[in-house]
Amino acid sequence: MEAKYIENIKEYVEKNLIDGSLVIIEAIKVAPIRARKGNIGETIISWSVDQNGNPVKEKEAKVTIDVTGETGWIATKVDNDGSPIIDQNGNYNEWIIPNETFLKNYEQDPDNPNLFRKVAQPQSFVQINEDITFNDRYNGLYTLAKGGYLNITNLDKIYAVSKRDFEDTYKLIEDNNLIR
């Protein structure tokens, strides 16, 4: 996949919002994740697929210590029963969440101690209409296939969610009501 490199993702979003090529939508994350503390230097590759089902290596990152003095968490996309989801290319979808972010945004599922759920809060997204590569909020190079979403809840901490993962884990909100 040949992706357009975006030097400044915030400027890209702002420009495309102004010209109307991007439109803000709101959604809430409803799917659980499995999470474990990572080991310093552990490498995690985040995989997704493009619009044709071909594998996309979204990001490769190493576990580090964050401002809390703790290592990040390795999150794994799971189904509602907590079983890891493996895509048609044999890949898990895993990513690193800094400890500070994890502690603010996730809580343990009371019915299953191996699962965590995002604290329910609406988030703002835009859906992109081209393949892009950019440095995400954790200073890693990220590739997002056309149709994927940028989380713009905080324009200084923009991050990507593939189309597949957005559709699997988020529900759209319209006029304060979930619509799917």
URZI-V412676 format. One record per helix or strand. SS is the DSSP state (h for helix, s for strand). FROM is the first residue (numbers start at 0). LEN is the number of residues. If there is no record, write none. Layout:
BEGIN
ss = [SS | SS]
from = [FROM | FROM]
len = [LEN | LEN]
END
This chain:
BEGIN
ss = [s | h | s | s | s | s | s | s | s | s | s | s | h | s | s | s | s | s | s | s | h | s | s]
from = [3 | 8 | 23 | 32 | 42 | 54 | 64 | 70 | 72 | 83 | 85 | 91 | 98 | 105 | 111 | 122 | 131 | 140 | 148 | 158 | 162 | 169 | 176]
len = [2 | 10 | 6 | 5 | 7 | 8 | 1 | 1 | 6 | 1 | 1 | 6 | 7 | 4 | 7 | 5 | 4 | 4 | 3 | 3 | 7 | 5 | 2]
END
